[in-house]
């Protein structure tokens, strides 16, 4: 008896090892998420794992509610349960792509918490390559170029090792009706131009294999980044300037970044981190470093201290400049 189509088998094989607990598949109805949903629906019962799905209605296109309902019906037909439809309100901060992504991930995270499940996302190797290129173009540093993690609760991305062509082929083989979001071909979006213009040009100029090479680069960088993050987490006191100063810059700034994020500082940019780092290794008596959200950091008695909305009222004033 013949086995499944090779593309179907590849998607199922990618999903199988990660089915260790309850999962909700985030599905838009596009080829990537639909192929993922079908694979999870097939493999989860065999693994004895509960599996449902979530589809998010962004309300950005006419008929979006009907589209979400159609996708939900298809997911139920695949055998997934529960199937949730979440309508979100998309703001304007950061542009349309970022705002839609923020609203979507907030809804998916809430669903994961409600059902005690991980959320399976249909990102492929091509998506990873696009993410790396975006990070390179923005100069965002190794953390951004490291791309998306395969598993970082509540998110699970089992298809990062597969090309986008495999998910499309799997849907074709299974006779699944794929919905092609018109936003995915709109050149007004940066990621669309990367997908349709930049990556094809790189593939042509460099002789192919660029998407795979970029994804491989992300994997290698992520290993390095995670190792440095572990070392940073082991630093006992992130406010002791004498202990921080001898550390390599890459490690020291990770310690500071971790401290600031845990203290509630959001939207932390490189300029803020470098300014706080200068309080440690470039101390010339400079004053407070302002942070996003209204807080700030000062150096006092050889230690860093938070001020502002989250400040300790007893924190001493900044030290006097060195002579």
C-alpha positions as semicolon CSV with decimal commas, in nm:
position;residue;x (nm);y (nm);z (nm)
1;X;0,000;0,000;0,000
2;X;0,143;0,339;-0,102
3;X;0,228;0,585;0,174
4;X;0,133;0,951;0,187
5;X;0,258;1,206;-0,061
6;X;0,622;1,301;0,017
7;X;0,525;1,657;0,111
8;X;0,251;1,533;0,345
9;X;0,495;1,288;0,501
10;X;0,755;1,563;0,547
11;X;0,513;1,790;0,732
12;X;0,390;1,505;0,951
13;X;0,747;1,402;1,030
14;X;0,830;1,759;1,133
15;X;0,531;1,770;1,368
16;X;0,557;1,424;1,524
17;X;0,852;1,471;1,766
18;X;0,705;1,781;1,926
19;X;0,363;1,643;2,016
20;X;0,431;1,610;2,386
21;X;0,135;1,801;2,529
22;X;-0,183;1,992;2,443
23;X;-0,152;2,212;2,135
24;X;-0,356;2,474;1,952
25;X;-0,271;2,534;1,586
26;X;-0,281;2,897;1,479
27;X;-0,440;2,879;1,135
28;X;-0,523;3,159;0,892
29;X;-0,634;2,925;0,615
30;X;-0,311;2,981;0,421
31;X;-0,098;2,692;0,293
32;X;0,159;2,694;0,575
33;X;-0,081;2,694;0,868
34;X;-0,332;2,467;0,695
35;X;-0,070;2,202;0,617
36;X;0,042;2,227;0,980
37;X;-0,316;2,189;1,106
38;X;-0,372;1,881;0,890
39;X;-0,048;1,723;1,014
40;X;-0,129;1,792;1,379
41;X;-0,484;1,660;1,330
42;X;-0,338;1,338;1,189
43;X;-0,053;1,288;1,438
44;X;-0,201;1,413;1,766
45;X;-0,449;1,127;1,820
46;X;-0,168;0,878;1,756
47;X;0,042;1,055;2,017
48;X;-0,248;1,073;2,264
49;X;-0,226;1,454;2,270
50;X;-0,526;1,694;2,273
51;X;-0,515;1,923;1,969
52;X;-0,732;2,219;1,875
53;X;-0,693;2,532;1,666
54;X;-0,731;2,909;1,673
55;X;-0,809;3,137;1,382
56;X;-0,779;3,512;1,428
57;X;-1,006;3,761;1,255
58;X;-0,816;4,090;1,226
59;X;-1,116;4,269;1,078
60;X;-0,895;4,438;0,820
61;X;-1,062;4,313;0,503
62;X;-1,424;4,293;0,385
63;X;-1,566;3,951;0,464
64;X;-1,301;3,873;0,724
65;X;-1,560;3,730;0,966
66;X;-1,692;3,495;0,701
67;X;-1,337;3,394;0,610
68;X;-1,261;3,313;0,974
69;X;-1,581;3,108;1,003
70;X;-1,497;2,912;0,687
71;X;-1,147;2,839;0,818
72;X;-1,290;2,731;1,152
73;X;-1,528;2,490;0,979
74;X;-1,242;2,338;0,781
75;X;-1,038;2,291;1,099
76;X;-1,329;2,115;1,267
77;X;-1,363;1,889;0,964
78;X;-0,997;1,792;1,011
79;X;-1,089;1,670;1,361
80;X;-0,934;1,946;1,569
81;X;-1,115;2,035;1,891
82;X;-1,170;2,293;2,024
83;X;-1,161;2,534;1,732
84;X;-1,161;2,894;1,849
85;X;-1,230;3,213;1,653
86;X;-1,082;3,527;1,803
87;X;-1,166;3,870;1,663
88;X;-0,911;4,139;1,746
89;X;-0,882;4,513;1,713
90;X;-0,570;4,619;1,529
91;X;-0,412;4,945;1,637
92;X;-0,171;5,167;1,447
93;X;0,146;5,165;1,657
94;X;0,453;5,055;1,464
95;X;0,275;5,035;1,129
96;X;0,012;4,793;0,996
97;X;0,233;4,482;0,994
98;X;0,355;4,527;1,350
99;X;0,013;4,627;1,483
100;X;-0,159;4,324;1,329
101;X;0,113;4,095;1,458
102;X;0,086;4,237;1,810
103;X;-0,292;4,194;1,816
104;X;-0,269;3,841;1,676
105;X;-0,004;3,722;1,918
106;X;-0,190;3,870;2,213
107;X;-0,501;3,672;2,114
108;X;-0,304;3,353;2,058
109;X;-0,119;3,388;2,388
110;X;-0,448;3,437;2,573
111;X;-0,593;3,125;2,408
112;X;-0,284;2,927;2,506
113;X;-0,325;3,035;2,867
114;X;-0,695;2,955;2,874
115;X;-0,642;2,601;2,745
116;X;-0,303;2,518;2,898
117;X;-0,160;2,453;2,553
118;X;0,127;2,552;2,329
119;X;0,045;2,737;2,008
120;X;0,176;2,578;1,687
121;X;0,276;2,834;1,426
122;X;0,324;2,756;1,057
123;X;0,647;2,949;0,997
124;X;0,870;2,779;0,741
125;X;1,236;2,796;0,644
126;X;1,150;3,076;0,401
127;X;0,993;3,280;0,681
128;X;1,308;3,230;0,884
129;X;1,521;3,355;0,595
130;X;1,303;3,666;0,562
131;X;1,335;3,730;0,936
132;X;1,714;3,710;0,916
133;X;1,722;3,955;0,625
134;X;1,498;4,198;0,814
135;X;1,731;4,179;1,113
136;X;2,037;4,238;0,894
137;X;1,877;4,535;0,722
138;X;1,777;4,697;1,049
139;X;2,109;4,639;1,221
140;X;1,925;4,478;1,510
141;X;2,215;4,266;1,630
142;X;2,261;3,891;1,674
143;X;1,940;3,839;1,872
144;X;1,735;3,951;1,572
145;X;1,949;3,774;1,314
146;X;1,911;3,454;1,520
147;X;1,555;3,448;1,390
148;X;1,265;3,257;1,536
149;X;1,310;2,979;1,789
150;X;1,160;2,640;1,712
151;X;1,022;2,612;2,062
152;X;0,983;2,892;2,312
153;X;0,666;2,850;2,520
154;X;0,394;2,913;2,442
155;X;0,514;2,913;2,079
156;X;0,605;2,604;1,879
157;X;0,731;2,626;1,520
158;X;0,784;2,272;1,389
159;X;0,811;2,365;1,020
160;X;1,122;2,587;1,032
161;X;1,322;2,314;0,861
162;X;1,084;2,287;0,564
163;X;1,055;2,514;0,259
164;X;0,731;2,693;0,190
165;X;0,690;2,482;-0,124
166;X;0,641;2,172;0,092
167;X;0,338;2,312;0,272
168;X;0,176;2,417;-0,053
169;X;0,243;2,072;-0,202
170;X;0,102;1,902;0,108
171;X;-0,222;2,099;0,083
172;X;-0,252;2,014;-0,286
173;X;-0,196;1,645;-0,216
174;X;-0,460;1,646;0,058
175;X;-0,710;1,845;-0,149
176;X;-0,725;2,123;0,110
177;X;-0,867;2,457;-0,009
178;X;-0,592;2,712;0,053
179;X;-0,681;3,077;0,109
180;X;-0,421;3,318;-0,028
181;X;-0,431;3,637;0,177
182;X;-0,401;3,934;-0,063
183;X;-0,180;4,106;0,194
184;X;0,083;3,839;0,123
185;X;0,132;3,977;-0,229
186;X;0,097;4,348;-0,149
187;X;0,433;4,520;-0,215
188;X;0,340;4,787;0,039
189;X;0,459;4,540;0,304
190;X;0,834;4,504;0,357
191;X;0,823;4,129;0,407
192;X;0,636;4,083;0,079
193;X;0,910;4,264;-0,113
194;X;1,175;4,053;0,058
195;X;0,983;3,742;-0,044
196;X;0,907;3,839;-0,402
197;X;1,205;4,057;-0,496
198;X;1,506;4,033;-0,265
199;X;1,525;3,660;-0,196
200;X;1,470;3,557;-0,561
201;X;1,747;3,800;-0,664
202;X;1,984;3,661;-0,402
203;X;1,903;3,308;-0,511
204;X;1,985;3,403;-0,871
205;X;2,306;3,593;-0,794
206;X;2,443;3,341;-0,542
207;X;2,339;3,029;-0,727
208;X;2,057;2,904;-0,504
209;X;2,032;2,774;-0,150
210;X;2,018;3,121;0,005
211;X;1,704;3,065;0,214
212;X;1,850;2,746;0,359
213;X;2,182;2,919;0,428
214;X;2,013;3,211;0,604
215;X;1,806;2,972;0,817
216;X;2,122;2,777;0,903
217;X;2,292;3,103;1,004
218;X;1,998;3,176;1,234
219;X;2,035;2,836;1,399
220;X;2,407;2,891;1,465
221;X;2,356;3,241;1,600
222;X;2,071;3,127;1,821
223;X;2,297;2,866;1,982
224;X;2,554;3,135;2,060
225;X;2,290;3,378;2,186
226;X;2,128;3,121;2,413
227;X;2,467;3,024;2,557
228;X;2,546;3,388;2,638
229;X;2,199;3,435;2,786
230;X;2,260;3,141;3,020
231;X;2,590;3,293;3,132
232;X;2,420;3,627;3,186
233;X;2,149;3,467;3,399
234;X;2,419;3,321;3,624
235;X;2,558;3,664;3,721
236;X;2,456;3,711;4,083
237;X;2,430;4,090;4,104
238;X;2,354;4,283;3,784
239;X;2,396;4,618;3,961
240;X;2,753;4,576;4,092
241;X;2,969;4,785;3,859
242;X;3,299;4,641;3,988
243;X;3,180;4,288;3,909
244;X;3,030;4,382;3,572
245;X;3,317;4,590;3,432
246;X;3,562;4,302;3,364
247;X;3,303;4,096;3,176
248;X;3,316;4,081;2,794
249;X;3,090;4,346;2,643
250;X;2,855;4,090;2,487
251;X;2,798;3,923;2,822
252;X;2,787;4,243;3,029
253;X;2,520;4,400;2,809
254;X;2,313;4,086;2,826
255;X;2,327;4,105;3,205
256;X;2,211;4,466;3,192
257;X;1,942;4,392;2,936
258;X;1,805;4,107;3,146
259;X;1,802;4,325;3,458
260;X;1,619;4,610;3,285
261;X;1,361;4,387;3,118
262;X;1,288;4,204;3,443
263;X;1,241;4,544;3,607
264;X;0,966;4,620;3,356
265;X;1,146;4,836;3,100
266;X;0,978;4,795;2,763
267;X;1,091;4,892;2,413
268;X;1,455;4,879;2,521
269;X;1,673;4,987;2,228
270;X;2,047;4,956;2,169
271;X;2,098;5,326;2,243
272;X;1,953;5,282;2,593
273;X;2,155;4,971;2,662
274;X;2,482;5,130;2,552
275;X;2,414;5,435;2,768
276;X;2,354;5,217;3,075
277;X;2,665;5,015;2,988
278;X;2,864;5,340;2,982
279;X;2,770;5,392;3,348
280;X;2,964;5,073;3,418
281;X;3,271;5,095;3,191
282;X;3,279;5,461;3,085
283;X;3,207;5,626;3,416
284;X;3,280;5,999;3,411
285;X;3,021;6,112;3,657
286;X;2,743;6,129;3,399
287;X;2,389;6,164;3,523
288;X;2,078;5,957;3,487
289;X;2,014;5,749;3,175
290;X;1,649;5,785;3,076
291;X;1,465;5,470;2,970
292;X;1,142;5,407;2,777
293;X;0,838;5,436;3,000
294;X;0,973;5,718;3,216
295;X;1,218;5,528;3,432
296;X;1,590;5,578;3,449
297;X;1,920;5,439;3,576
298;X;2,186;5,613;3,782
299;X;2,518;5,500;3,923
300;X;2,554;5,553;4,298
301;X;2,819;5,417;4,536
302;X;2,952;5,188;4,266
303;X;2,615;5,034;4,192
304;X;2,340;5,085;3,939
305;X;1,999;5,191;4,067
306;X;1,663;5,230;3,898
307;X;1,475;5,556;3,934
308;X;1,146;5,692;3,811
309;X;0,815;5,502;3,817
310;X;0,984;5,186;3,946
311;X;1,252;5,355;4,154
312;X;1,347;5,276;4,510
313;X;1,281;5,601;4,699
314;X;1,586;5,534;4,915
315;X;1,823;5,513;4,617
316;X;2,115;5,754;4,674
317;X;2,188;6,033;4,428
318;X;2,433;5,990;4,144
319;X;2,801;5,997;4,241
320;X;3,005;6,311;4,192
321;X;3,226;6,323;3,882
322;X;3,576;6,188;3,912
323;X;3,844;6,456;3,927
